[in-house]
Amino acid sequence: MPRFAANLSMMFTEVPFIERFAAARKAGFDAVEFLFPYDYSTLQIQKQLEQNHLTLA
C-alpha cells in the first residue's frame, strides 16, 4: 500500500505554514514534507510534528 506525505509548501496554503501540520493531520496524512526547511527553527518543526503525531518524510 503506497504512503503519501503532504507537501506543506504546496498544500494548505490558506493557513500560515506552522498551522499546516495540523491541517495535514486533519486531512488524514501521517507524514509531511516541505521546501525551505531553514525558514523555521528545528524546535518549532519538531514541536509541530510531535503535537500532530506526524513524521517527516
N, C-alpha and C positions, 0 to 999 in steps of 0.2 A: 504494500500500500504506500503510495507516494506521500511524502510530508511536505507541506508548504510553509514558508516563512513570510510574514507580512513585511514588505519593504516600507519602513516608516518614512522614508524620504519621499515616496511616491503616493502612499495611501494615507487616508485620514487627514488630508491637508486642511480640512475645515477647522481643525483644532490645533493649538500650539504643539510643537514637537514633543515636549515632555509628557503631554496628555495622550499621545498616540499609543503609548504602551497599553494603557487601559482600554483604549478603543480596539486595539488588536485582540486583546484577550476577550473582550465582549463579543467580538465577531467570530470567536472560536479558534483563533490561532494559538499555538503553544510555543512558537518561536518567532523571532523578529530579526530583521537586518536593516541596515541603513547606511547611507553615504555620509561622508564627512564626520567621522566619529570624534574628531577633536573639537567640535563645537561645544561639547558639554563635558563636564568632568566625569571621570570613571566612577566616582562615588554617586553622582546623580543617575548615571545609567544603571549601575548595579542596584541602586535602591528601587528604581522602576521595574527592573527585571524581577527582583525578589517580591515586591509588593503585588505584582501581577502574575506571578508564577509562570514566567516566560524564560526561555533560553535564547541565547544569542546564536544565530546561525552563522 
